[in-house]
């Protein structure tokens, strides 16, 4: 009888232990599934800064790169004009919107992607004498993003009143971040990282 009681007590103890562990195990599983992808917490809402600040530095290049958790798009700016502030301060606005269309006819422009990230940067793609500082071979395919996980197409839509418009075709409406870096040299860069997934 004593052995049966000990066996029952042992089983009860094990069940109690398992019962006590079960909530912890489920909590860990829930936490693991709710953890953000690559720790990314950027979100997909519009991002802007210094919207009324313009720079004399001209756009010199557009480029893109692939990273393990995101695709990166970069706008390179040269040095500001002599006598202008050297700090890389300029305005930008980046947000998801509708697919690009022809300004004159309103007709849609064929563009790859299921989401469209519009970029407006307060910098011109020409110098003070209106000589172009950046002219892509193909404006609708300004950067080759073949094989990228997130980016599908990069369209350069030119400068108007010192604001340059760019559209990024993206696989889906994914989280992104935007920031400005100094360099190389006296130049600066506007960087947009778009996550591979939520």
N, C-alpha and C positions, 0 to 999 in steps of 0.2 A: 504493500500500500504506500509506503514511504517513497519507493522508487517511482510509482505512478504520480504521486504528488510532486516530486522533484521534476519529473518529465513535464507535467502540466505547467509548473512554474517556469521551467526553462523555455517551453514553447511560448508562454505568455510573455516572457522577457524578450524573446526574439521578435515576437509580433509587435510588442511595444516599441522595440528599437527600430524595426522596419517602419512602423507607423510614425514614429518620430522623425525618421529620415525622409519619408515620402514627401512631406511638404517642402523640405529643403531641396531635394532632388528636383521637384517640379519647379521650384523657384529659380534654380540654376538654369534649367532648360528654358524657362520663359525669358530669363535675363539674356541668355545666349541668342535666342531668336530675335530679341528686340534691340540688340546691340547694333549701332549704326555701321554701315558698310565702310570698312577701312577707317572707322572713327570719324567719318565725314558728317558734319552737322551744318552744312552750308545752307541748305534750302534752295528753293527755286524762285523766290520772290525777287522783284527788281532790286538792283543795286546801283547806287549813284553816289558821287562825291564831287564837291567843288563845281557844281553845275554851271556857275557863272564865271569860272576861272578859265582863261585861255592861255595857251603857251605859244611863244614864237618858234619853238622847236618844231621842225617839220617831220612828218612820218617818212621813214626811209625804207621800211620793210615790214612785211607780214610773214609770220612763220608759225609752225605748229610742231608739237612733239608728243610722243606717247609715253605715259608713265604707268606704273602698275595699277593704280586706282583711278586714274583720270586721264583725259586728253587735255593738253595745254595749247592755248592759242596766245600768241604774243604779237603786240604792235610795237615796233622799234621806232623811237624818235631820236633825232640827232641832237646836237647841241643847240641851245637857244641862241638868238641873235646876240651880237656883242652889246653889252650894256643891259641886257635883259636879266631878270633873276635866274640864277643857275639852278635853283632847287627844282626838282621834277614835280611841280605842282600844276595840275591841269584837271579840268573837269571831264567826267565820263558818265554815261548812263547805259546800263546793260539790262535788258529785260526780254522775256519771251513775248512773242506777238504773232501776228498773222504772217503767212507766206509773202515773200516779196512780190510786188506787182509793178508794172510799167507806170511811171508817173503821169505820162501823157494820156495813155489809153485806158489805164486801169486794168489791163489784161494781166492775168497771173503769169509770173515768170517761172518756168520749170525749175524746180530747186529740190535737191535731195534732202531727205530727212522727214521726220514726223513732227518735229518741233523746230521753231525758228527763233534764234537768239539774236536780237537786234543790238548792235553796238554803235553808240555815238560817242566819239572822242573829240574834245575841244582842241584839236590840232589839225593843221592843214597838211595836205599831201603835195604842197608846192612851197617854193621859197617866197620871199618878199616881192620878187619880180614876176611871180606867177609861173616860174619855171617848175615843172613837175619834179618832185623828189622821190616819188614812187609811182610806177606805172606797171601794173601786172600785164603779162602777155595776154591773159584771158581774165577779164574782170569777174566773170561768174565762177571761175575756178582759179582764184588768186593764189591759193595754196593747195598743193597736192596732199589730200588726206586719205588717199586710197589705203585701205587696210586698217584704218583707225577704228577703235571700238565704239567711240561715241560721236566724233565729228564725221559728218557726211559731205559737207560742201562749205566753201568759204567764198562769199561774194563781196567784191569791193565796189561800193556804189558812189565813190567820189566825195569831193569836198564842196560844201556850199557855205559861204560866210564863216569860214574857219572852223567848221564842224565837218568831220569825216564820218561817213556811214558805212558800216560793214554788217553783213548778215551771215550768221553761222547756221548751217543746216545741221541739226542734231538728231540722233537716233530716237530720242524721246525727251519729254520735259524733265530733265534731270537736274539735280543740285549743282550749283556752280558758285565760285567765289571770284572776286576781282581785287587786284591790288597793283600798286605801282612800285617799281624798283629803279634805283639809280644805276647808271652805267649801261653799257661800257663807256669808259671815258666820261665826257661831259653829257652824254646822252641819257636816255631813260627808257623804260619799258612799261607798257600796260599789259598785265598778265591776266588771262581768264582761264581758270581750270574748271573743267566740266566732268563730273563723276561718271564712272562707267555704269553705275546703277544706284538705286536708293539703298 
